[in-house]
Amino acid sequence: NLCVDRSYKAGKILANIIYSRSCFGSRPVCNLIGFSHGAALIFYCLEELYELQKKDPTFDAKNIIENVCLMGSPITIDHQKWNNIRSVVSGRVINCYSRGDWVLGLIHRVMNISLDVAGLSIVDVPGIENVDVTHISPGHSSYKQQIPDILKYVNIYQ
Protein backbone atom coordinates (compact mmCIF):
# COMPACT_ATOMS: atom_id res chain seq x y z
CA ASN A 1 0.00 0.00 0.00
CA LEU A 2 1.38 3.39 -1.01
CA CYS A 3 0.24 5.21 2.15
CA VAL A 4 1.79 2.59 4.43
CA ASP A 5 5.03 2.65 2.47
CA ARG A 6 5.25 6.44 2.58
CA SER A 7 4.42 6.52 6.29
CA TYR A 8 7.21 4.02 6.92
CA LYS A 9 9.76 5.97 4.85
CA ALA A 10 8.77 9.34 6.31
CA GLY A 11 8.94 7.89 9.83
CA LYS A 12 12.52 6.75 9.24
CA ILE A 13 13.42 10.17 7.83
CA LEU A 14 11.90 11.96 10.84
CA ALA A 15 13.77 9.66 13.24
CA ASN A 16 17.07 10.39 11.50
CA ILE A 17 16.41 14.14 11.63
CA ILE A 18 15.68 13.88 15.36
CA TYR A 19 18.81 11.76 15.83
CA SER A 20 21.05 14.10 13.83
CA ARG A 21 19.85 17.07 15.84
CA SER A 22 20.02 15.42 19.23
CA CYS A 23 21.26 18.59 20.88
CA PHE A 24 18.06 19.13 22.81
CA GLY A 25 19.72 18.60 26.20
CA SER A 26 18.50 16.22 28.88
CA ARG A 27 14.91 17.38 29.14
CA PRO A 28 12.19 15.98 26.86
CA VAL A 29 10.81 18.70 24.62
CA CYS A 30 8.76 17.06 21.91
CA ASN A 31 5.17 15.79 21.83
CA LEU A 32 4.24 13.72 18.79
CA ILE A 33 0.56 13.61 17.89
CA GLY A 34 -0.83 11.85 14.83
CA PHE A 35 -3.99 10.52 13.24
CA SER A 36 -4.31 7.60 10.80
CA HIS A 37 -1.22 7.40 8.60
CA GLY A 38 0.28 10.30 10.54
CA ALA A 39 0.06 8.05 13.61
CA ALA A 40 1.72 5.28 11.61
CA LEU A 41 4.50 7.68 10.60
CA ILE A 42 5.10 8.47 14.30
CA PHE A 43 5.07 4.77 15.21
CA TYR A 44 7.68 4.00 12.53
CA CYS A 45 9.71 7.01 13.66
CA LEU A 46 9.75 5.67 17.23
CA GLU A 47 10.74 2.21 15.99
CA GLU A 48 13.67 3.76 14.13
CA LEU A 49 14.66 5.84 17.18
CA TYR A 50 14.72 2.60 19.17
CA GLU A 51 17.08 1.03 16.60
CA LEU A 52 19.29 4.14 16.53
CA GLN A 53 19.44 4.13 20.32
CA LYS A 54 20.59 0.48 20.28
CA LYS A 55 23.38 1.35 17.83
CA ASP A 56 24.53 4.53 19.62
CA PRO A 57 24.70 4.27 23.42
CA THR A 58 25.28 8.03 23.69
CA PHE A 59 21.86 8.74 22.15
CA ASP A 60 18.81 8.68 24.43
CA ALA A 61 15.52 9.38 22.64
CA LYS A 62 13.81 9.87 26.01
CA ASN A 63 15.70 13.15 26.20
CA ILE A 64 13.74 14.32 23.17
CA ILE A 65 10.33 12.63 23.03
CA GLU A 66 8.04 13.52 25.93
CA ASN A 67 4.53 12.32 24.99
CA VAL A 68 2.98 10.46 22.07
CA CYS A 69 -0.70 10.35 21.12
CA LEU A 70 -1.73 8.05 18.28
CA MET A 71 -5.32 8.24 16.99
CA GLY A 72 -7.04 5.87 14.58
CA SER A 73 -3.75 4.11 13.97
CA PRO A 74 -3.46 1.58 11.14
CA ILE A 75 -0.62 -0.16 12.95
CA THR A 76 0.07 -3.49 14.57
CA ILE A 77 -0.65 -4.35 18.18
CA ASP A 78 2.51 -6.49 18.30
CA HIS A 79 3.64 -6.39 21.94
CA GLN A 80 7.38 -6.31 21.26
CA LYS A 81 7.09 -3.36 18.88
CA TRP A 82 4.98 -1.42 21.39
CA ASN A 83 7.44 -2.22 24.19
CA ASN A 84 10.23 -0.91 21.98
CA ILE A 85 8.49 2.37 21.20
CA ARG A 86 7.49 2.76 24.84
CA SER A 87 11.17 2.61 25.79
CA VAL A 88 12.03 5.74 23.77
CA VAL A 89 9.31 7.99 25.21
CA SER A 90 9.81 9.65 28.58
CA GLY A 91 6.16 10.45 29.27
CA ARG A 92 2.90 9.03 28.03
CA VAL A 93 2.17 6.80 25.04
CA ILE A 94 -1.54 7.02 24.28
CA ASN A 95 -3.43 4.78 21.87
CA CYS A 96 -6.78 6.39 21.01
CA TYR A 97 -9.10 3.93 19.32
CA SER A 98 -12.68 3.87 18.12
CA ARG A 99 -14.61 0.61 18.14
CA GLY A 100 -16.84 2.02 15.40
CA ASP A 101 -14.06 2.77 12.93
CA TRP A 102 -15.41 0.57 10.13
CA VAL A 103 -13.22 2.33 7.52
CA LEU A 104 -10.04 1.21 9.28
CA GLY A 105 -11.45 -2.30 9.74
CA LEU A 106 -12.55 -2.56 6.12
CA ILE A 107 -9.25 -1.34 4.71
CA HIS A 108 -7.32 -3.86 6.79
CA ARG A 109 -9.67 -6.67 5.82
CA VAL A 110 -9.38 -5.83 2.09
CA MET A 111 -5.59 -5.68 2.35
CA ASN A 112 -5.57 -9.04 4.20
CA ILE A 113 -4.00 -7.43 7.23
CA SER A 114 -5.00 -8.55 10.70
CA LEU A 115 -7.98 -6.79 12.27
CA ASP A 116 -5.87 -6.49 15.39
CA VAL A 117 -4.86 -2.90 14.74
CA ALA A 118 -4.28 -0.23 17.35
CA GLY A 119 -6.95 2.08 15.97
CA LEU A 120 -9.70 -0.48 16.66
CA SER A 121 -8.78 -1.88 20.05
CA ILE A 122 -6.53 -1.77 23.07
CA VAL A 123 -2.82 -2.47 22.95
CA ASP A 124 -2.28 -4.70 25.96
CA VAL A 125 1.23 -3.57 26.86
CA PRO A 126 2.32 -2.09 30.20
CA GLY A 127 2.88 1.64 29.93
CA ILE A 128 0.53 2.13 26.99
CA GLU A 129 -2.58 4.16 27.80
CA ASN A 130 -5.55 2.93 25.79
CA VAL A 131 -8.37 5.43 25.44
CA ASP A 132 -11.66 4.50 23.82
CA VAL A 133 -12.79 7.64 21.98
CA THR A 134 -15.80 6.07 20.27
CA HIS A 135 -18.09 8.54 22.04
CA ILE A 136 -16.08 11.47 20.61
CA SER A 137 -15.11 10.06 17.23
CA PRO A 138 -17.45 7.27 16.18
CA GLY A 139 -15.58 6.62 12.92
CA HIS A 140 -12.41 7.27 10.97
CA SER A 141 -13.74 10.27 9.04
CA SER A 142 -14.76 12.12 12.20
CA TYR A 143 -11.31 12.06 13.85
CA LYS A 144 -10.00 15.08 11.96
CA GLN A 145 -12.69 17.42 13.26
CA GLN A 146 -12.53 15.95 16.77
CA ILE A 147 -8.76 16.09 17.37
CA PRO A 148 -8.95 19.11 19.72
CA ASP A 149 -11.67 17.39 21.76
CA ILE A 150 -9.71 14.13 21.89
CA LEU A 151 -6.54 15.89 23.02
CA LYS A 152 -8.51 17.65 25.72
CA TYR A 153 -10.12 14.36 26.77
CA VAL A 154 -6.77 12.55 27.10
CA ASN A 155 -5.23 15.61 28.78
CA ILE A 156 -2.10 15.46 26.67
CA TYR A 157 -0.89 18.85 27.89
CA GLN A 158 -0.84 18.05 31.61
Secondary structure in CASP SS format (residue, H / E / C, confidence):
PFRMAT SS
TARGET T0000
AUTHOR 0000-0000-0000
METHOD secondary structure of the structure
MODEL  1
N C 1.00
L H 1.00
C H 1.00
V H 1.00
D H 1.00
R H 1.00
S H 1.00
Y H 1.00
K H 1.00
A H 1.00
G H 1.00
K H 1.00
I H 1.00
L H 1.00
A H 1.00
N H 1.00
I H 1.00
I H 1.00
Y H 1.00
S H 1.00
R C 1.00
S C 1.00
C C 1.00
F C 1.00
G C 1.00
S C 1.00
R C 1.00
P C 1.00
V C 1.00
C E 1.00
N E 1.00
L E 1.00
I E 1.00
G E 1.00
F E 1.00
S C 1.00
H H 1.00
G H 1.00
A H 1.00
A H 1.00
L H 1.00
I H 1.00
F H 1.00
Y H 1.00
C H 1.00
L H 1.00
E H 1.00
E H 1.00
L H 1.00
Y H 1.00
E H 1.00
L H 1.00
Q H 1.00
K H 1.00
K H 1.00
D C 1.00
P C 1.00
T C 1.00
F C 1.00
D C 1.00
A H 1.00
K H 1.00
N H 1.00
I C 1.00
I E 1.00
E E 1.00
N E 1.00
V E 1.00
C E 1.00
L E 1.00
M E 1.00
G C 1.00
S C 1.00
P C 1.00
I C 1.00
T E 1.00
I C 1.00
D C 1.00
H H 1.00
Q H 1.00
K H 1.00
W H 1.00
N H 1.00
N H 1.00
I H 1.00
R H 1.00
S C 1.00
V C 1.00
V C 1.00
S C 1.00
G C 1.00
R C 1.00
V E 1.00
I E 1.00
N E 1.00
C E 1.00
Y E 1.00
S C 1.00
R C 1.00
G C 1.00
D C 1.00
W H 1.00
V H 1.00
L H 1.00
G H 1.00
L H 1.00
I H 1.00
H H 1.00
R H 1.00
V H 1.00
M C 1.00
N C 1.00
I C 1.00
S C 1.00
L C 1.00
D C 1.00
V E 1.00
A C 1.00
G C 1.00
L C 1.00
S C 1.00
I C 1.00
V C 1.00
D C 1.00
V C 1.00
P C 1.00
G C 1.00
I E 1.00
E E 1.00
N E 1.00
V E 1.00
D E 1.00
V C 1.00
T C 1.00
H C 1.00
I C 1.00
S C 1.00
P C 1.00
G C 1.00
H H 1.00
S H 1.00
S H 1.00
Y H 1.00
K H 1.00
Q H 1.00
Q H 1.00
I H 1.00
P H 1.00
D H 1.00
I H 1.00
L H 1.00
K H 1.00
Y H 1.00
V H 1.00
N C 1.00
I C 1.00
Y C 1.00
Q C 1.00
END
